[in-house]
Amino acid sequence: METETQFGAPHPINPAPADSIVVGHDGSKGAQRAVEMAVELAAQLKAPVVVSRAWSILTAPRPAQWKSGYVPPFEEFAEEVKAEMIRDVQPVAEKFPDVVISYEPVHAPALKSLVAISRDARMLVVGTRGRGGLKGMLLGSVSEQCVRHAECPVLVVRPEIQPAS
């Protein structure tokens, strides 16, 4: 599967290795729980983990060289997205030092990138933001669409339920 770069040239989305667990991470609390679950499962299965984040210029953190009137090259945005992913996942990675974790920032819509990367994977793990009711049904969700379209098993990790006080 291909996505487009900033200038419209095709850029391949490479599938993760067949024995890997792919996890989508968008920086949300639900995604962080998904990473925790994916890495814990990977430790038990002795499988590598591929953390993927779909991004766009609008959602990417600004590179250090960004300033008013100057837009850094596309590659610098991709590097900054990857650096943010590594920072986000580091606390989980430290708990499971034997799990091999790689990072795949993808300049594409979330559903398209997750389905493509997980095509050959052992499992895809995604979080949910927990939108419920009619609003959640009307808007749809990446996790729900992954369940429908992924070619591998999908684990949807629900948000932690806070006990009533």
N, CA, C and O atoms as a DFTB+ gen file, in Angstrom:
660 C
 N C O
     1  1       0.848      -1.167       0.000
     2  2       0.000       0.000       0.000
     3  2       0.894       1.230       0.000
     4  3       1.989       1.212       0.563
     5  1       0.426       2.288      -0.627
     6  2       1.211       3.506      -0.700
     7  2       0.439       4.672      -0.123
     8  3      -0.792       4.679      -0.101
     9  1       1.177       5.645       0.339
    10  2       0.615       6.914       0.752
    11  2       1.367       7.974      -0.028
    12  3       2.300       7.648      -0.762
    13  1       0.992       9.215       0.109
    14  2       1.674      10.259      -0.634
    15  2       2.518      11.095       0.291
    16  3       2.149      11.358       1.435
    17  1       3.679      11.517      -0.233
    18  2       4.528      12.421       0.512
    19  2       3.989      13.829       0.349
    20  3       2.970      14.045      -0.308
    21  1       4.665      14.761       0.938
    22  2       4.278      16.165       0.893
    23  2       4.140      16.653      -0.553
    24  3       3.306      17.514      -0.834
    25  1       4.941      16.118      -1.463
    26  2       4.947      16.590      -2.838
    27  2       4.170      15.675      -3.771
    28  3       4.251      15.835      -4.989
    29  1       3.413      14.712      -3.227
    30  2       2.559      13.876      -4.030
    31  2       3.218      12.617      -4.561
    32  3       2.543      11.818      -5.209
    33  1       4.501      12.399      -4.319
    34  2       5.168      11.185      -4.788
    35  2       4.777      10.033      -3.880
    36  3       4.695      10.215      -2.665
    37  1       4.529       8.829      -4.443
    38  2       4.132       7.708      -3.606
    39  2       5.236       7.304      -2.628
    40  3       6.423       7.332      -2.954
    41  1       4.818       6.934      -1.444
    42  2       5.737       6.470      -0.394
    43  2       5.149       5.169       0.135
    44  3       4.012       5.162       0.607
    45  1       5.895       4.065       0.068
    46  2       5.315       2.787       0.492
    47  2       5.116       2.705       2.008
    48  3       5.897       3.250       2.788
    49  1       4.055       2.014       2.394
    50  2       3.835       1.671       3.798
    51  2       4.222       0.208       3.899
    52  3       3.524      -0.663       3.381
    53  1       5.336      -0.060       4.565
    54  2       5.848      -1.420       4.645
    55  2       5.163      -2.211       5.752
    56  3       5.063      -1.735       6.883
    57  1       4.690      -3.419       5.435
    58  2       4.066      -4.247       6.468
    59  2       5.081      -4.653       7.546
    60  3       6.266      -4.838       7.269
    61  1       4.595      -4.782       8.753
    62  2       5.421      -5.243       9.870
    63  2       5.730      -6.727       9.691
    64  3       5.009      -7.422       8.975
    65  1       6.788      -7.222      10.331
    66  2       7.107      -8.653      10.254
    67  2       5.948      -9.526      10.750
    68  3       5.154      -9.105      11.591
    69  1       5.868     -10.733      10.219
    70  2       4.750     -11.634      10.501
    71  2       4.611     -11.999      11.977
    72  3       3.496     -12.246      12.438
    73  1       5.687     -12.039      12.715
    74  2       5.601     -12.440      14.122
    75  2       5.376     -11.255      15.059
    76  3       5.354     -11.434      16.277
    77  1       5.209     -10.051      14.515
    78  2       5.156      -8.855      15.347
    79  2       3.743      -8.507      15.802
    80  3       2.745      -8.970      15.250
    81  1       3.710      -7.676      16.827
    82  2       2.470      -7.068      17.302
    83  2       2.562      -5.594      16.938
    84  3       3.485      -4.897      17.361
    85  1       1.605      -5.128      16.157
    86  2       1.553      -3.724      15.757
    87  2       0.605      -3.016      16.709
    88  3      -0.456      -3.538      17.053
    89  1       0.999      -1.819      17.131
    90  2       0.132      -1.039      18.018
    91  2       0.061       0.385      17.494
    92  3       1.079       1.004      17.182
    93  1      -1.165       0.890      17.404
    94  2      -1.366       2.274      16.991
    95  2      -1.224       3.192      18.188
    96  3      -1.745       2.910      19.266
    97  1      -0.507       4.301      17.988
    98  2      -0.305       5.232      19.096
    99  2      -0.440       6.656      18.585
   100  3       0.385       7.121      17.800
   101  1      -1.478       7.344      19.029
   102  2      -1.697       8.727      18.600
   103  2      -1.398       9.735      19.699
   104  3      -1.683      10.923      19.549
   105  1      -0.828       9.268      20.799
   106  2      -0.509      10.167      21.904
   107  2      -1.602      10.269      22.957
   108  3      -1.407      10.926      23.979
   109  1      -2.739       9.639      22.731
   110  2      -3.851       9.710      23.685
   111  2      -3.659       8.716      24.836
   112  3      -2.817       7.820      24.765
   113  1      -4.457       8.891      25.896
   114  2      -4.415       7.952      27.027
   115  2      -4.817       6.552      26.591
   116  3      -4.223       5.569      27.034
   117  1      -5.823       6.454      25.724
   118  2      -6.253       5.154      25.221
   119  2      -5.154       4.460      24.437
   120  3      -4.972       3.248      24.552
   121  1      -4.429       5.219      23.648
   122  2      -3.319       4.653      22.882
   123  2      -2.189       4.218      23.803
   124  3      -1.525       3.214      23.545
   125  1      -1.972       4.965      24.871
   126  2      -0.918       4.582      25.822
   127  2      -1.272       3.259      26.493
   128  3      -0.401       2.416      26.706
   129  1      -2.547       3.077      26.825
   130  2      -2.985       1.786      27.386
   131  2      -2.799       0.672      26.366
   132  3      -2.428      -0.444      26.729
   133  1      -3.050       0.959      25.105
   134  2      -2.860      -0.039      24.052
   135  2      -1.385      -0.438      23.955
   136  3      -1.072      -1.616      23.781
   137  1      -0.493       0.523      24.065
   138  2       0.944       0.226      24.036
   139  2       1.316      -0.654      25.225
   140  3       2.060      -1.624      25.074
   141  1       0.806      -0.321      26.392
   142  2       1.106      -1.121      27.582
   143  2       0.669      -2.569      27.375
   144  3       1.416      -3.498      27.684
   145  1      -0.539      -2.758      26.853
   146  2      -1.065      -4.098      26.618
   147  2      -0.252      -4.817      25.544
   148  3       0.075      -5.994      25.700
   149  1       0.076      -4.122      24.460
   150  2       0.823      -4.733      23.355
   151  2       2.208      -5.183      23.808
   152  3       2.645      -6.283      23.467
   153  1       2.893      -4.352      24.563
   154  2       4.248      -4.698      25.011
   155  2       4.197      -5.830      26.036
   156  3       5.054      -6.713      26.027
   157  1       3.208      -5.808      26.909
   158  2       3.054      -6.905      27.876
   159  2       2.801      -8.232      27.152
   160  3       3.413      -9.247      27.487
   161  1       1.913      -8.228      26.172
   162  2       1.657      -9.441      25.379
   163  2       2.910      -9.875      24.621
   164  3       3.225     -11.063      24.558
   165  1       3.611      -8.919      24.054
   166  2       4.835      -9.226      23.301
   167  2       5.880      -9.880      24.198
   168  3       6.592     -10.786      23.763
   169  1       5.977      -9.432      25.432
   170  2       6.926     -10.039      26.369
   171  2       6.565     -11.505      26.610
   172  3       7.448     -12.361      26.652
   173  1       5.285     -11.793      26.766
   174  2       4.840     -13.171      26.987
   175  2       5.054     -14.039      25.757
   176  3       5.404     -15.213      25.872
   177  1       4.840     -13.456      24.571
   178  2       4.943     -14.214      23.321
   179  2       6.341     -14.169      22.700
   180  3       6.606     -14.824      21.692
   181  1       7.232     -13.384      23.321
   182  2       8.578     -13.173      22.780
   183  2       8.497     -12.677      21.332
   184  3       9.174     -13.185      20.439
   185  1       7.656     -11.678      21.139
   186  2       7.416     -11.094      19.821
   187  2       7.895      -9.644      19.801
   188  3       7.874      -8.972      20.833
   189  1       8.321      -9.161      18.649
   190  2       8.661      -7.736      18.543
   191  2       7.395      -6.889      18.443
   192  3       6.329      -7.381      18.073
   193  1       7.533      -5.615      18.780
   194  2       6.424      -4.668      18.706
   195  2       6.779      -3.574      17.705
   196  3       7.900      -3.068      17.688
   197  1       5.806      -3.222      16.875
   198  2       5.941      -2.090      15.968
   199  2       4.913      -1.053      16.394
   200  3       3.708      -1.289      16.308
   201  1       5.395       0.093      16.851
   202  2       4.518       1.189      17.245
   203  2       4.359       2.088      16.031
   204  3       5.345       2.545      15.452
   205  1       3.114       2.340      15.649
   206  2       2.858       3.150      14.467
   207  2       2.030       4.376      14.829
   208  3       1.117       4.309      15.653
   209  1       2.363       5.481      14.206
   210  2       1.582       6.700      14.385
   211  2       1.322       7.326      13.021
   212  3       2.252       7.639      12.278
   213  1       0.060       7.502      12.709
   214  2      -0.322       8.238      11.508
   215  2      -0.220       9.722      11.836
   216  3      -0.595      10.155      12.925
   217  1       0.286      10.488      10.889
   218  2       0.440      11.910      11.159
   219  2       0.269      12.724       9.887
   220  3       0.319      12.202       8.773
   221  1       0.068      14.010      10.088
   222  2       0.026      14.976       8.994
   223  2       0.821      16.195       9.461
   224  3       1.197      16.290      10.629
   225  1       1.066      17.098       8.564
   226  2       1.786      18.323       8.942
   227  2       1.030      19.058      10.056
   228  3       1.647      19.682      10.919
   229  1      -0.292      18.984      10.036
   230  2      -1.092      19.668      11.051
   231  2      -0.985      19.020      12.427
   232  3      -1.076      19.712      13.442
   233  1      -0.790      17.683      12.477
   234  2      -0.734      16.984      13.762
   235  2       0.675      16.743      14.267
   236  3       0.864      16.363      15.422
   237  1       1.664      16.959      13.417
   238  2       3.056      16.690      13.802
   239  2       3.574      17.763      14.749
   240  3       3.223      18.936      14.619
   241  1       4.414      17.358      15.705
   242  2       5.069      18.374      16.525
   243  2       6.007      19.197      15.640
   244  3       6.543      18.685      14.657
   245  1       6.200      20.432      15.977
   246  2       7.067      21.292      15.172
   247  2       8.532      20.938      15.392
   248  3       8.980      20.801      16.531
   249  1       9.278      20.791      14.297
   250  2      10.722      20.568      14.427
   251  2      11.396      21.779      15.071
   252  3      10.878      22.894      15.005
   253  1      12.542      21.555      15.686
   254  2      13.263      22.630      16.371
   255  2      13.598      23.779      15.417
   256  3      13.679      24.929      15.849
   257  1      13.794      23.490      14.135
   258  2      14.182      24.506      13.166
   259  2      12.992      25.339      12.666
   260  3      13.175      26.300      11.918
   261  1      11.771      24.966      13.084
   262  2      10.592      25.685      12.618
   263  2      10.585      27.084      13.203
   264  3      10.847      27.273      14.391
   265  1      10.282      28.063      12.359
   266  2      10.082      29.430      12.825
   267  2       9.164      30.125      11.834
   268  3       8.992      29.661      10.707
   269  1       8.601      31.188      12.236
   270  2       7.675      31.921      11.382
   271  2       8.363      32.274      10.062
   272  3       9.459      32.835      10.044
   273  1       7.701      31.934       8.973
   274  2       8.252      32.238       7.655
   275  2       9.126      31.137       7.073
   276  3       9.521      31.216       5.910
   277  1       9.439      30.100       7.869
   278  2      10.273      28.997       7.378
   279  2       9.628      27.678       7.774
   280  3       9.366      27.443       8.954
   281  1       9.377      26.838       6.821
   282  2       8.838      25.515       7.096
   283  2       9.956      24.504       6.825
   284  3      10.440      24.411       5.697
   285  1      10.370      23.746       7.845
   286  2      11.441      22.769       7.661
   287  2      11.045      21.680       6.656
   288  3       9.865      21.518       6.346
   289  1      12.023      20.946       6.155
   290  2      11.725      19.849       5.229
   291  2      10.828      18.779       5.872
   292  3      10.818      18.595       7.089
   293  1      10.095      18.101       5.029
   294  2       9.178      17.032       5.418
   295  2       9.858      16.027       6.352
   296  3       9.263      15.608       7.345
   297  1      11.083      15.644       6.046
   298  2      11.819      14.645       6.827
   299  2      12.000      15.072       8.279
   300  3      12.001      14.233       9.181
   301  1      12.152      16.369       8.505
   302  2      12.328      16.853       9.877
   303  2      11.033      16.699      10.685
   304  3      11.079      16.431      11.885
   305  1       9.894      16.867      10.033
   306  2       8.625      16.618      10.713
   307  2       8.519      15.133      11.080
   308  3       8.131      14.793      12.197
   309  1       8.865      14.257      10.138
   310  2       8.811      12.812      10.387
   311  2       9.738      12.427      11.537
   312  3       9.370      11.611      12.382
   313  1      10.922      13.000      11.575
   314  2      11.874      12.715      12.666
   315  2      11.324      13.178      14.011
   316  3      11.503      12.503      15.025
   317  1      10.657      14.324      14.017
   318  2      10.096      14.840      15.274
   319  2       8.931      13.970      15.756
   320  3       8.773      13.756      16.958
   321  1       8.112      13.465      14.816
   322  2       7.026      12.552      15.181
   323  2       7.618      11.297      15.813
   324  3       7.138      10.832      16.847
   325  1       8.659      10.750      15.190
   326  2       9.285       9.536      15.719
   327  2       9.884       9.791      17.101
   328  3       9.742       8.960      17.998
   329  1      10.541      10.918      17.279
   330  2      11.125      11.252      18.588
   331  2      10.038      11.345      19.654
   332  3      10.241      10.893      20.781
   333  1       8.895      11.922      19.316
   334  2       7.788      12.015      20.268
   335  2       7.250      10.626      20.613
   336  3       6.933      10.346      21.769
   337  1       7.150       9.759      19.603
   338  2       6.688       8.386      19.849
   339  2       7.615       7.678      20.828
   340  3       7.156       7.026      21.765
   341  1       8.911       7.808      20.608
   342  2       9.889       7.148      21.474
   343  2       9.759       7.663      22.905
   344  3       9.802       6.882      23.855
   345  1       9.598       8.984      23.059
   346  2       9.418       9.556      24.407
   347  2       8.154       9.018      25.062
   348  3       8.161       8.693      26.249
   349  1       7.064       8.920      24.298
   350  2       5.795       8.444      24.846
   351  2       5.868       6.986      25.296
   352  3       5.279       6.614      26.312
   353  1       6.587       6.167      24.543
   354  2       6.626       4.724      24.800
   355  2       7.737       4.341      25.784
   356  3       7.710       3.248      26.350
   357  1       8.692       5.216      25.988
   358  2       9.851       4.892      26.822
   359  2       9.510       4.338      28.201
   360  3      10.128       3.352      28.603
   361  1       8.559       4.911      28.958
   362  2       8.258       4.346      30.278
   363  2       7.809       2.879      30.210
   364  3       8.136       2.088      31.094
   365  1       7.065       2.522      29.164
   366  2       6.619       1.135      28.998
   367  2       7.795       0.264      28.563
   368  3       7.968      -0.846      29.066
   369  1       8.595       0.760      27.639
   370  2       9.750       0.007      27.140
   371  2      10.727      -0.319      28.267
   372  3      11.330      -1.392      28.277
   373  1      10.881       0.594      29.206
   374  2      11.804       0.377      30.328
   375  2      11.348      -0.773      31.225
   376  3      12.179      -1.444      31.837
   377  1      10.037      -1.006      31.309
   378  2       9.513      -2.109      32.126
   379  2       9.745      -3.468      31.464
   380  3       9.760      -4.498      32.138
   381  1       9.925      -3.464      30.138
   382  2      10.076      -4.704      29.370
   383  2      11.304      -4.596      28.475
   384  3      11.170      -4.519      27.254
   385  1      12.515      -4.589      29.069
   386  2      13.729      -4.356      28.279
   387  2      14.035      -5.452      27.252
   388  3      14.806      -5.217      26.322
   389  1      13.451      -6.632      27.403
   390  2      13.719      -7.710      26.450
   391  2      12.842      -7.640      25.201
   392  3      13.078      -8.381      24.248
   393  1      11.849      -6.776      25.187
   394  2      10.971      -6.648      24.025
   395  2      11.604      -5.672      23.027
   396  3      11.949      -4.542      23.374
   397  1      11.744      -6.128      21.801
   398  2      12.275      -5.286      20.729
   399  2      11.132      -4.409      20.209
   400  3      10.097      -4.913      19.774
   401  1      11.334      -3.101      20.262
   402  2      10.308      -2.156      19.828
   403  2      10.870      -1.302      18.707
   404  3      11.960      -0.741      18.823
   405  1      10.116      -1.210      17.618
   406  2      10.481      -0.301      16.530
   407  2       9.357       0.710      16.351
   408  3       8.241       0.509      16.831
   409  1       9.665       1.788      15.661
   410  2       8.737       2.904      15.539
   411  2       8.540       3.252      14.075
   412  3       9.503       3.408      13.324
   413  1       7.269       3.371      13.676
   414  2       6.923       3.665      12.286
   415  2       5.944       4.830      12.197
   416  3       4.731       4.624      12.221
   417  1       6.462       6.053      12.095
   418  2       5.553       7.162      11.820
   419  2       5.159       7.111      10.345
   420  3       6.014       6.917       9.481
   421  1       3.881       7.284      10.056
   422  2       3.393       7.176       8.685
   423  2       2.580       8.414       8.335
   424  3       1.637       8.774       9.040
   425  1       2.955       9.054       7.247
   426  2       2.239      10.238       6.779
   427  2       1.049       9.768       5.949
   428  3       1.099       9.738       4.720
   429  1      -0.022       9.401       6.651
   430  2      -1.229       8.854       6.018
   431  2      -2.350       8.872       7.041
   432  3      -2.096       9.053       8.231
   433  1      -3.578       8.690       6.601
   434  2      -4.685       8.560       7.552
   435  2      -4.481       7.334       8.451
   436  3      -3.888       6.340       8.033
   437  1      -4.970       7.416       9.669
   438  2      -4.737       6.359      10.665
   439  2      -5.220       4.990      10.203
   440  3      -4.465       4.021      10.280
   441  1      -6.437       4.885       9.734
   442  2      -6.966       3.584       9.329
   443  2      -6.127       2.980       8.215
   444  3      -5.733       1.816       8.293
   445  1      -5.857       3.747       7.201
   446  2      -5.078       3.256       6.058
   447  2      -3.702       2.754       6.507
   448  3      -3.265       1.683       6.085
   449  1      -3.028       3.515       7.349
   450  2      -1.688       3.129       7.767
   451  2      -1.706       1.905       8.677
   452  3      -0.873       1.012       8.521
   453  1      -2.643       1.847       9.627
   454  2      -2.687       0.700      10.539
   455  2      -3.031      -0.593       9.816
   456  3      -2.438      -1.634      10.100
   457  1      -3.969      -0.546       8.896
   458  2      -4.344      -1.744       8.139
   459  2      -3.169      -2.202       7.279
   460  3      -2.890      -3.398       7.196
   461  1      -2.486      -1.266       6.644
   462  2      -1.353      -1.626       5.785
   463  2      -0.184      -2.191       6.593
   464  3       0.389      -3.214       6.218
   465  1       0.167      -1.541       7.681
   466  2       1.314      -2.000       8.475
   467  2       1.033      -3.343       9.131
   468  3       1.937      -4.172       9.240
   469  1      -0.189      -3.574       9.566
   470  2      -0.510      -4.811      10.288
   471  2      -0.879      -5.973       9.373
   472  3      -1.197      -7.059       9.857
   473  1      -0.843      -5.764       8.080
   474  2      -1.310      -6.776       7.116
   475  2      -0.759      -8.176       7.405
   476  3      -1.520      -9.144       7.391
   477  1       0.527      -8.302       7.662
   478  2       1.150      -9.601       7.900
   479  2       1.411      -9.883       9.374
   480  3       1.958     -10.934       9.709
   481  1       1.035      -8.974      10.256
   482  2       1.369      -9.072      11.679
   483  2       0.587     -10.174      12.385
   484  3      -0.427     -10.664      11.887
   485  1       1.083     -10.542      13.537
   486  2       0.398     -11.502      14.400
   487  2      -0.874     -10.892      14.958
   488  3      -1.887     -11.576      15.104
   489  1      -0.821      -9.583      15.274
   490  2      -1.956      -8.914      15.893
   491  2      -1.802      -7.406      15.765
   492  3      -0.687      -6.885      15.715
   493  1      -2.923      -6.718      15.712
   494  2      -2.977      -5.264      15.776
   495  2      -3.654      -4.893      17.087
   496  3      -4.719      -5.418      17.411
   497  1      -3.040      -3.993      17.836
   498  2      -3.605      -3.527      19.098
   499  2      -3.885      -2.033      18.964
   500  3      -3.005      -1.255      18.595
   501  1      -5.110      -1.647      19.266
   502  2      -5.488      -0.238      19.203
   503  2      -6.252       0.139      20.458
   504  3      -6.920      -0.694      21.070
   505  1      -6.146       1.381      20.825
   506  2      -6.908       1.899      21.949
   507  2      -8.192       2.515      21.438
   508  3      -8.443       2.571      20.234
   509  1      -8.981       2.967      22.359
   510  2     -10.207       3.670      22.008
   511  2     -10.331       4.863      22.935
   512  3      -9.914       4.817      24.093
   513  1     -10.890       5.892      22.428
   514  2     -11.081       7.098      23.247
   515  2     -12.334       6.992      24.081
   516  3     -12.613       7.858      24.911
   517  1     -13.101       5.917      23.862
   518  2     -14.256       5.657      24.704
   519  2     -15.478       6.478      24.372
   520  3     -16.380       6.602      25.200
   521  1     -15.530       7.049      23.165
   522  2     -16.749       7.768      22.780
   523  2     -17.892       6.785      22.729
   524  3     -17.821       5.770      22.036
   525  1     -18.907       7.074      23.433
   526  2     -20.035       6.150      23.449
   527  2     -21.278       6.789      22.874
   528  3     -21.265       7.928      22.408
   529  1     -22.323       6.041      22.920
   530  2     -23.623       6.551      22.516
   531  2     -23.719       6.864      21.040
   532  3     -22.922       6.392      20.229
   533  1     -24.705       7.666      20.713
   534  2     -24.998       8.002      19.329
   535  2     -23.844       8.749      18.672
   536  3     -23.531       8.492      17.509
   537  1     -23.213       9.659      19.386
   538  2     -22.102      10.430      18.816
   539  2     -20.989       9.498      18.351
   540  3     -20.451       9.687      17.260
   541  1     -20.634       8.505      19.146
   542  2     -19.602       7.548      18.767
   543  2     -19.994       6.736      17.551
   544  3     -19.154       6.449      16.699
   545  1     -21.271       6.360      17.460
   546  2     -21.734       5.574      16.313
   547  2     -21.737       6.404      15.046
   548  3     -21.372       5.905      13.981
   549  1     -22.141       7.659      15.138
   550  2     -22.202       8.503      13.951
   551  2     -20.812       8.870      13.444
   552  3     -20.578       8.893      12.235
   553  1     -19.903       9.152      14.348
   554  2     -18.573       9.549      13.942
   555  2     -17.740       8.350      13.498
   556  3     -16.821       8.494      12.693
   557  1     -18.057       7.179      14.018
   558  2     -17.210       6.028      13.743
   559  2     -15.910       6.193      14.508
   560  3     -15.695       7.213      15.163
   561  1     -15.059       5.213      14.429
   562  2     -13.784       5.322      15.113
   563  2     -12.750       4.499      14.370
   564  3     -13.079       3.554      13.652
   565  1     -11.507       4.874      14.555
   566  2     -10.418       4.127      13.922
   567  2     -10.398       2.703      14.454
   568  3     -10.205       1.759      13.688
   569  1     -10.596       2.537      15.759
   570  2     -10.552       1.182      16.317
   571  2     -11.650       0.304      15.725
   572  3     -11.402      -0.850      15.377
   573  1     -12.838       0.835      15.612
   574  2     -13.949       0.061      15.051
   575  2     -13.676      -0.279      13.587
   576  3     -13.966      -1.392      13.149
   577  1     -13.130       0.649      12.838
   578  2     -12.812       0.403      11.430
   579  2     -11.653      -0.586      11.282
   580  3     -11.622      -1.361      10.325
   581  1     -10.708      -0.567      12.212
   582  2      -9.616      -1.555      12.181
   583  2     -10.178      -2.961      12.354
   584  3      -9.754      -3.889      11.665
   585  1     -11.128      -3.123      13.268
   586  2     -11.757      -4.431      13.469
   587  2     -12.384      -4.902      12.167
   588  3     -12.309      -6.085      11.837
   589  1     -12.994      -4.004      11.433
   590  2     -13.670      -4.361      10.181
   591  2     -12.707      -4.650       9.030
   592  3     -12.989      -5.507       8.193
   593  1     -11.572      -3.944       8.977
   594  2     -10.744      -3.986       7.771
   595  2      -9.366      -4.628       7.916
   596  3      -8.750      -4.967       6.906
   597  1      -8.874      -4.802       9.111
   598  2      -7.538      -5.396       9.277
   599  2      -7.544      -6.853       8.838
   600  3      -8.553      -7.548       8.958
   601  1      -6.409      -7.301       8.332
   602  2      -6.281      -8.687       7.877
   603  2      -5.768      -9.614       8.977
   604  3      -5.691     -10.827       8.779
   605  1      -5.421      -9.058      10.121
   606  2      -4.941      -9.867      11.249
   607  2      -5.918      -9.683      12.413
   608  3      -6.794      -8.821      12.352
   609  1      -5.776     -10.487      13.472
   610  2      -6.616     -10.271      14.657
   611  2      -6.381      -8.877      15.237
   612  3      -5.270      -8.350      15.184
   613  1      -7.438      -8.290      15.790
   614  2      -7.366      -6.939      16.361
   615  2      -7.805      -6.996      17.815
   616  3      -8.853      -7.554      18.139
   617  1      -6.996      -6.415      18.684
   618  2      -7.338      -6.268      20.093
   619  2      -7.623      -4.794      20.344
   620  3      -6.758      -3.944      20.135
   621  1      -8.832      -4.495      20.790
   622  2      -9.202      -3.126      21.127
   623  2      -9.141      -2.994      22.640
   624  3      -9.851      -3.688      23.367
   625  1      -8.284      -2.094      23.102
   626  2      -8.078      -1.884      24.534
   627  2      -8.943      -0.710      24.972
   628  3      -8.768       0.417      24.508
   629  1      -9.868      -0.991      25.862
   630  2     -10.786       0.025      26.368
   631  2     -10.071       0.888      27.407
   632  3      -9.098       0.448      28.019
   633  1     -10.553       2.116      27.604
   634  2      -9.962       2.955      28.645
   635  2     -10.196       2.360      30.021
   636  3     -11.149       1.610      30.236
   637  1      -9.326       2.698      30.937
   638  2      -9.510       2.229      32.309
   639  2     -10.769       2.869      32.881
   640  3     -11.009       4.063      32.706
   641  1     -11.554       2.071      33.554
   642  2     -12.753       2.579      34.214
   643  2     -12.336       3.051      35.596
   644  3     -11.745       2.302      36.374
   645  1     -12.654       4.304      35.886
   646  2     -12.326       4.866      37.191
   647  2     -13.418       4.471      38.175
   648  3     -14.600       4.651      37.881
   649  1     -13.047       3.931      39.344
   650  2     -14.059       3.555      40.316
   651  2     -14.832       4.788      40.803
   652  3     -14.285       5.881      40.941
   653  1     -16.104       4.568      41.051
   654  2     -16.953       5.666      41.567
   655  2     -16.526       6.001      42.986
   656  3     -16.205       5.116      43.779
   657  1     -16.525       7.274      43.289
   658  2     -16.124       7.718      44.637
   659  2     -17.283       7.705      45.578
   660  3     -17.129       8.047      46.751
